[in-house]
C-alpha cells in the first residue's frame, strides 16, 4: 500500500460583514422580490435598493417591516437595523417575512411631536422645570440626562389566559413598570415589567380576534431572540391616541439607550428632510394648481356649472383605474388600510358606499382619527355630478373631486395628501 499526499487549496475565508445572503422582500401588492444583500446592509439600504430597482419615487416614506403573520404581529424595522441580523432571530416554525411599503407616519413625530405625546400622558423630570417646548420633546427622549416619563392605564394579558387586567403603567429610562396600587408611582408600589435592550415592540394587527383583547389598539414586547415568542408580553391601550404615544415613546427610548444607534431622522437634514423650503413648497403648489386648472378647464367652474359635454358612461368609469379607489371594501377594511399606511393628516382612499347605492365614501385621516364623508351623485339638466356638500360644489367625476381637494380642503378638515394604495393586509 502506498501513501501519498496532495495539496489541498482551502477557500479564502470571507469576513463575516462581507458575506452575502438572499432575502425575499414583499411589496405593497403582495408580490415579492429576491435580493442578495451583504450582512451589514441596513433596512434603509434595502429600501433604497428597491426604490432604484422598481423605479419608485423616493419621498422618504418607504419603510421596511418585519411581519410575523402566524402571530398577527408587525413592527417597523428601524433604518439602522441590519436585515440579516433581524432574520437570524426568526424561529423556523414561525411565518416570518420582510415587507416594504409606504408608511407616512415613519418620521411624522419629528414634525408634529405635540400630536404624538399628549400632555396627560407626559411628565418631565424636575430639572426641566416645565420649560420644555413641543419641539424639544424629541431631544429629551434622546438625551442621556433628562427624559420625560410616559404613563397611562393599559390592559395587560394575563399569562397563559385570554383574560386582560387593567393596570397603570409607567415608562422610564430603566424600563416599563406597572403600579400595584392604583396610579401610585411610589417605588414600593412599582413592579418591573420589561426593559427594551433585548426586546422589540410590535403592533397587534388583530388584537380582538387573535388575542381576545378588549380593544383593537394592541401592541406587544417580544424578546429579539429565537424562542422569544414564548416570552412576549401583550398590552392593549384604551384609545388609538394612547397606543400611538406608547409605540412612539418606546421606539425613541430604544434609540436613546442604544449606544451606537442612529436617530431615525437626521435633525440636520443632510440625509432626509422633514422641513420643506417654503419657497419650494409654494412653487410646487402653484405648479400643481396650474396643472389642476388645465385638467379642469372645459369641465366645471367654481359654481359647479358644467362647461363641456362629456360622456356620462366615461365619467362613471374613470375612477376605477385610480390607485386611490378601492371599490367594494367595508368601512372596517378602509380603516385598517389607512392605519396600515400611517395615521397622518391627509391619508385617504375612496370606496363604494355600502349603505347608499350609486354613492361613494371618502375615508381619510385627520388628527389621528379616521373620518368618512359621503359622496352623493346628483342629476341636473341631464348631467350627473358628484358632491360632498349637498350640491354646493359639484364635480363631473371622482377624479376631479380628488384633484380639487388635493389643493383645497373645502369642507374637509385638511387637504388630501397621500392616497392609500392597494395593500395586501
C-alpha positions as CSV (number, residue, x, y, z in Angstrom):
1,X,0.0,0.0,0.0
2,X,1.4,3.3,-0.9
3,X,0.8,6.5,0.9
4,X,0.7,9.8,-0.8
5,X,-0.3,13.4,0.0
6,X,-1.8,16.0,-2.1
7,X,-2.0,19.7,-1.7
8,X,-5.5,21.0,-0.8
9,X,-6.3,24.5,-1.5
10,X,-8.7,25.9,1.1
11,X,-11.2,28.5,0.0
12,X,-10.5,32.0,1.1
13,X,-12.4,32.9,4.3
14,X,-14.7,35.9,3.6
15,X,-15.1,38.3,6.5
16,X,-18.5,38.0,8.1
17,X,-19.5,41.5,7.2
18,X,-18.7,40.9,3.5
19,X,-20.7,37.7,3.2
20,X,-24.0,37.9,1.3
21,X,-27.3,36.2,1.7
22,X,-30.5,36.1,-0.3
23,X,-33.7,37.5,1.3
24,X,-37.2,37.8,0.0
25,X,-39.0,41.1,0.3
26,X,-42.7,41.5,-0.2
27,X,-44.1,44.6,-2.0
28,X,-47.3,46.6,-1.3
29,X,-49.4,44.4,-3.7
30,X,-48.3,41.1,-2.1
31,X,-45.7,40.3,-4.8
32,X,-42.1,39.5,-3.7
33,X,-38.6,40.0,-4.9
34,X,-35.4,38.1,-4.0
35,X,-32.4,40.3,-3.1
36,X,-28.8,39.3,-2.5
37,X,-27.6,41.5,0.4
38,X,-24.4,41.7,2.5
39,X,-24.6,41.0,6.2
40,X,-24.1,44.7,7.0
41,X,-26.9,46.0,4.8
42,X,-29.4,48.1,6.8
43,X,-33.1,48.5,6.4
44,X,-32.6,51.9,4.9
45,X,-30.2,50.5,2.3
46,X,-32.7,47.8,1.3
47,X,-35.4,50.4,0.8
48,X,-33.1,52.5,-1.3
49,X,-32.2,49.4,-3.4
50,X,-35.8,48.6,-4.0
51,X,-36.6,52.2,-4.9
52,X,-33.9,52.0,-7.5
53,X,-34.8,48.6,-8.9
54,X,-38.6,49.3,-9.0
55,X,-38.2,52.9,-10.2
56,X,-40.2,54.2,-7.3
57,X,-40.2,57.9,-6.3
58,X,-38.1,58.4,-3.2
59,X,-40.3,60.5,-0.9
60,X,-38.7,59.3,2.4
61,X,-41.9,57.3,3.2
62,X,-40.7,53.8,2.1
63,X,-40.4,51.7,5.2
64,X,-39.3,48.1,5.9
65,X,-41.4,46.0,8.2
66,X,-41.0,42.7,9.9
67,X,-44.2,40.6,9.8
68,X,-44.9,37.6,11.9
69,X,-48.1,36.5,10.1
70,X,-49.0,33.5,12.2
71,X,-48.9,35.7,15.3
72,X,-50.6,38.7,13.6
73,X,-47.6,40.9,14.6
74,X,-45.8,43.6,12.7
75,X,-43.1,46.2,13.5
76,X,-41.1,48.9,11.8
77,X,-37.5,47.9,11.2
78,X,-35.5,51.0,12.1
79,X,-33.3,52.5,9.4
80,X,-30.1,51.5,11.1
81,X,-31.0,47.8,11.8
82,X,-29.2,45.2,9.8
83,X,-31.8,43.0,8.0
84,X,-29.7,39.8,8.2
85,X,-29.3,40.2,11.9
86,X,-33.1,40.6,12.2
87,X,-33.6,37.5,10.0
88,X,-31.2,35.5,12.2
89,X,-33.6,35.8,15.2
90,X,-36.5,34.2,13.4
91,X,-37.9,30.9,14.6
92,X,-38.2,28.3,11.9
93,X,-41.8,27.4,12.9
94,X,-43.0,31.0,12.5
95,X,-44.3,32.5,9.3
96,X,-41.8,35.5,9.2
97,X,-41.2,37.8,6.3
98,X,-39.9,41.2,5.2
99,X,-42.2,43.8,3.7
100,X,-41.5,47.2,2.1
101,X,-44.3,49.7,1.7
102,X,-45.1,53.4,2.1
103,X,-45.7,54.4,5.7
104,X,-46.5,58.0,6.0
105,X,-46.1,58.2,9.8
106,X,-42.5,56.9,9.7
107,X,-41.0,60.4,10.5
108,X,-44.2,62.3,11.3
109,X,-43.5,62.5,15.0
110,X,-40.4,64.6,14.2
111,X,-42.6,67.2,12.5
112,X,-45.5,67.3,15.0
113,X,-44.4,65.8,18.3
114,X,-47.2,67.5,20.2
115,X,-49.7,65.3,18.4
116,X,-47.9,62.1,19.4
117,X,-47.3,63.0,23.0
118,X,-50.5,64.3,24.7
119,X,-49.9,66.3,27.9
120,X,-52.0,63.9,30.0
121,X,-49.6,61.1,29.3
122,X,-46.3,63.0,29.7
123,X,-44.3,64.0,32.8
124,X,-41.0,65.8,32.8
125,X,-38.2,65.5,35.3
126,X,-38.0,68.2,38.0
127,X,-34.9,69.7,36.4
128,X,-36.8,70.5,33.2
129,X,-38.9,72.8,35.4
130,X,-41.8,72.8,32.9
131,X,-39.9,74.8,30.3
132,X,-39.9,72.2,27.5
133,X,-41.5,73.2,24.2
134,X,-43.1,70.6,22.0
135,X,-40.2,70.6,19.5
136,X,-37.9,69.8,22.4
137,X,-39.8,66.7,23.5
138,X,-37.8,64.6,21.0
139,X,-34.5,65.9,22.3
140,X,-35.4,65.0,25.8
141,X,-36.3,61.4,24.8
142,X,-32.9,61.1,23.1
143,X,-31.0,62.8,25.9
144,X,-28.8,60.8,28.3
145,X,-29.5,63.1,31.3
146,X,-33.1,64.4,31.1
147,X,-36.1,62.5,29.8
148,X,-39.9,62.5,30.0
149,X,-42.0,59.8,31.6
150,X,-45.0,58.2,29.8
151,X,-47.9,57.0,31.9
152,X,-51.5,55.8,31.4
153,X,-53.7,52.8,32.0
154,X,-53.1,49.8,29.8
155,X,-54.7,46.4,29.6
156,X,-52.2,43.6,30.2
157,X,-52.8,40.0,29.1
158,X,-52.5,37.6,32.0
159,X,-50.0,34.8,31.3
160,X,-51.5,31.6,30.0
161,X,-55.0,33.1,29.8
162,X,-57.2,35.0,27.4
163,X,-58.1,37.5,30.1
164,X,-56.8,41.0,30.4
165,X,-56.2,43.1,33.5
166,X,-56.3,46.9,33.6
167,X,-53.2,48.4,35.3
168,X,-51.4,51.8,35.5
169,X,-48.1,51.7,33.5
170,X,-45.1,54.0,33.7
171,X,-42.4,54.1,31.1
172,X,-39.0,55.3,32.4
173,X,-35.4,55.0,31.0
174,X,-34.8,52.0,33.2
175,X,-37.8,50.1,31.8
176,X,-41.5,49.7,31.9
177,X,-43.3,49.3,35.2
178,X,-46.9,48.9,36.4
179,X,-48.3,50.1,39.7
180,X,-49.8,47.6,42.2
181,X,-51.7,50.4,43.9
182,X,-53.9,52.5,41.5
183,X,-51.9,55.3,40.0
184,X,-49.2,55.4,42.7
185,X,-45.7,56.0,41.4
186,X,-44.1,55.3,44.8
187,X,-41.2,52.8,44.3
188,X,-42.8,50.5,46.8
189,X,-45.8,50.1,44.5
190,X,-44.0,49.8,41.2
191,X,-43.4,46.3,39.7
192,X,-40.9,45.9,36.9
193,X,-42.5,44.7,33.6
194,X,-39.9,44.8,30.8
195,X,-36.8,46.6,29.6
196,X,-36.0,47.4,25.9
197,X,-32.4,46.4,25.4
198,X,-33.3,42.9,24.3
199,X,-36.9,43.4,23.2
200,X,-38.7,44.9,20.2
201,X,-42.2,46.5,20.2
202,X,-44.7,45.0,17.7
203,X,-48.2,46.1,16.7
204,X,-51.0,43.6,17.1
205,X,-52.8,43.5,13.7
206,X,-55.9,41.8,15.1
207,X,-55.9,42.2,18.8
208,X,-59.5,41.4,19.5
209,X,-59.8,38.5,17.1
210,X,-56.5,36.8,17.7
211,X,-55.8,37.6,21.4
212,X,-59.2,38.4,22.9
213,X,-58.1,41.9,23.7
214,X,-60.7,44.4,25.0
215,X,-59.8,46.9,22.2
216,X,-58.0,46.7,18.8
217,X,-55.3,49.1,20.0
218,X,-52.9,46.3,20.9
219,X,-49.1,46.0,20.9
220,X,-46.6,43.7,22.5
221,X,-43.0,43.4,23.6
222,X,-41.2,40.4,22.3
223,X,-37.6,39.4,23.1
224,X,-35.4,39.7,19.9
225,X,-34.1,36.2,20.0
226,X,-35.1,32.7,18.8
227,X,-37.8,31.3,21.1
228,X,-38.8,34.8,22.1
229,X,-42.5,34.1,21.2
230,X,-42.9,32.2,24.5
231,X,-41.9,35.3,26.5
232,X,-43.7,38.0,24.6
233,X,-45.8,40.4,26.7
234,X,-49.2,41.6,25.3
235,X,-50.6,45.1,26.1
236,X,-53.6,47.0,24.9
237,X,-54.4,50.7,25.0
238,X,-57.8,52.2,25.5
239,X,-57.6,54.6,22.5
240,X,-55.7,54.9,19.2
241,X,-54.0,58.0,20.5
242,X,-52.7,56.3,23.6
243,X,-51.4,53.3,21.6
244,X,-49.5,55.6,19.2
245,X,-48.0,57.5,22.1
246,X,-46.7,54.3,23.7
247,X,-45.3,52.9,20.4
248,X,-43.6,56.1,19.5
249,X,-42.1,56.6,23.0
250,X,-40.8,53.0,23.2
251,X,-39.2,53.4,19.7
252,X,-37.4,56.6,20.9
253,X,-36.4,55.1,24.2
254,X,-34.8,52.1,22.4
255,X,-32.8,54.6,20.4
256,X,-31.7,56.6,23.4
257,X,-30.5,53.6,25.3
258,X,-28.6,52.0,22.4
259,X,-25.0,53.3,22.4
260,X,-24.4,53.2,18.6
261,X,-27.9,53.7,17.3
262,X,-28.7,56.4,14.8
263,X,-31.6,58.8,15.0
264,X,-34.4,57.9,12.7
265,X,-34.4,61.3,11.2
266,X,-31.3,63.4,10.9
267,X,-32.1,66.8,12.5
268,X,-29.5,68.5,10.3
269,X,-31.5,67.4,7.2
270,X,-28.5,66.1,5.3
271,X,-30.0,62.7,4.6
272,X,-33.7,63.2,4.9
273,X,-35.7,66.4,5.0
274,X,-38.7,66.9,7.3
275,X,-39.0,70.7,6.9
276,X,-39.6,71.8,3.4
277,X,-38.4,75.1,2.0
278,X,-41.4,77.4,1.9
279,X,-40.4,78.9,-1.4
280,X,-40.0,75.4,-2.9
281,X,-43.4,74.3,-1.4
282,X,-45.1,77.4,-2.8
283,X,-43.6,76.8,-6.3
284,X,-44.8,73.2,-6.3
285,X,-48.3,74.2,-5.1
286,X,-48.5,76.7,-7.9
287,X,-47.4,74.2,-10.5
288,X,-50.0,71.7,-9.2
289,X,-52.6,74.4,-9.2
290,X,-52.0,75.2,-12.8
291,X,-52.0,71.5,-13.7
292,X,-55.3,71.0,-11.9
293,X,-56.8,74.1,-13.7
294,X,-55.6,72.8,-17.1
295,X,-57.2,69.4,-16.4
296,X,-60.3,71.0,-15.2
297,X,-60.7,73.5,-18.0
298,X,-63.7,72.8,-20.1
299,X,-65.2,70.6,-17.4
300,X,-66.5,72.6,-14.4
301,X,-66.2,76.1,-12.9
302,X,-66.2,77.2,-9.3
303,X,-70.0,77.5,-9.3
304,X,-70.4,73.9,-10.4
305,X,-71.6,74.7,-13.9
306,X,-70.7,72.1,-16.5
307,X,-68.8,73.6,-19.4
308,X,-68.4,70.6,-21.6
309,X,-70.5,67.7,-22.9
310,X,-68.8,64.6,-21.7
311,X,-69.9,61.1,-22.0
312,X,-71.6,60.1,-18.7
313,X,-70.6,56.5,-19.0
314,X,-66.9,57.5,-19.2
315,X,-67.3,59.7,-16.2
316,X,-68.8,56.8,-14.2
317,X,-65.8,54.5,-15.0
318,X,-62.9,57.0,-15.0
319,X,-62.2,56.5,-11.3
320,X,-61.9,52.7,-11.5
321,X,-58.3,52.7,-12.6
322,X,-57.2,55.3,-10.0
323,X,-54.8,54.0,-7.3
324,X,-56.9,55.7,-4.5
325,X,-60.1,53.9,-5.4
326,X,-60.8,50.6,-3.5
327,X,-64.2,49.6,-4.9
328,X,-66.3,47.3,-2.7
329,X,-64.4,47.4,0.7
330,X,-66.1,47.8,4.0
331,X,-65.7,50.7,6.5
332,X,-63.6,48.5,8.8
333,X,-61.4,47.4,5.9
334,X,-60.9,51.0,4.9
335,X,-59.9,52.0,8.4
336,X,-57.5,49.0,8.5
337,X,-55.8,50.1,5.3
338,X,-55.4,53.7,6.4
339,X,-53.9,52.6,9.7
340,X,-51.6,50.2,7.8
341,X,-50.1,53.2,5.9
342,X,-49.9,55.6,8.9
343,X,-52.3,57.9,10.7
344,X,-51.0,61.1,9.2
345,X,-53.2,64.0,8.2
346,X,-54.4,63.7,4.6
347,X,-54.0,59.9,4.1
348,X,-57.1,58.9,2.1
349,X,-59.0,56.5,-0.1
350,X,-62.3,56.3,-1.9
351,X,-64.7,53.4,-1.9
352,X,-68.2,52.4,-2.8
353,X,-70.8,53.2,-0.2
354,X,-72.3,50.1,1.4
355,X,-75.4,52.0,2.7
356,X,-76.3,54.2,-0.3
357,X,-76.4,52.6,-3.8
358,X,-74.5,54.5,-6.5
359,X,-72.8,56.7,-3.9
360,X,-69.2,56.7,-2.7
361,X,-67.3,57.4,0.5
362,X,-64.2,59.4,1.1
363,X,-62.3,57.9,4.0
364,X,-59.4,60.0,5.4
365,X,-57.2,60.6,8.4
366,X,-57.1,63.8,10.4
367,X,-55.8,64.3,13.9
368,X,-55.0,60.6,14.2
369,X,-58.7,59.8,13.7
370,X,-60.3,58.3,10.6
371,X,-63.3,60.1,9.2
372,X,-65.7,59.2,6.5
373,X,-67.5,61.6,4.1
374,X,-70.4,60.6,1.8
375,X,-70.1,61.5,-1.9
376,X,-73.5,61.7,-3.4
377,X,-74.5,61.7,-7.1
378,X,-76.9,64.4,-8.2
379,X,-78.5,64.8,-11.6
380,X,-79.1,68.3,-13.2
381,X,-80.0,69.1,-16.7
382,X,-79.4,65.5,-17.9
383,X,-75.9,65.5,-16.4
384,X,-74.6,63.6,-13.5
385,X,-72.4,65.3,-10.8
386,X,-70.8,64.3,-7.5
387,X,-70.8,66.3,-4.4
388,X,-69.6,66.3,-0.8
389,X,-71.7,69.3,0.3
390,X,-75.2,68.6,-0.9
391,X,-74.6,70.1,-4.3
392,X,-72.9,73.4,-3.4
393,X,-69.7,72.2,-5.1
394,X,-70.1,69.8,-8.0
395,X,-67.7,67.6,-9.9
396,X,-68.2,65.7,-13.1
397,X,-66.3,62.7,-11.9
398,X,-64.4,61.4,-8.8
399,X,-61.0,62.1,-10.2
400,X,-61.9,65.8,-10.5
401,X,-63.2,65.7,-6.9
402,X,-59.9,64.3,-5.6
403,X,-57.7,66.7,-7.6
404,X,-59.6,69.6,-6.3
405,X,-59.3,68.6,-2.7
406,X,-55.6,67.9,-3.0
407,X,-55.3,71.6,-3.4
408,X,-58.3,72.9,-1.5
409,X,-59.7,71.4,1.7
410,X,-63.3,72.6,1.0
411,X,-65.5,71.1,3.7
412,X,-62.8,68.6,4.6
413,X,-60.6,69.0,7.8
414,X,-57.5,69.2,5.6
415,X,-56.4,68.7,2.0
416,X,-55.9,65.2,0.6
417,X,-52.2,64.4,0.6
418,X,-51.3,60.7,0.5
419,X,-53.6,58.1,-1.2
420,X,-53.8,54.7,0.4
421,X,-52.6,52.1,-2.1
422,X,-54.0,48.6,-2.5
423,X,-52.0,46.8,0.1
424,X,-52.4,43.1,0.9
425,X,-53.2,43.0,4.7
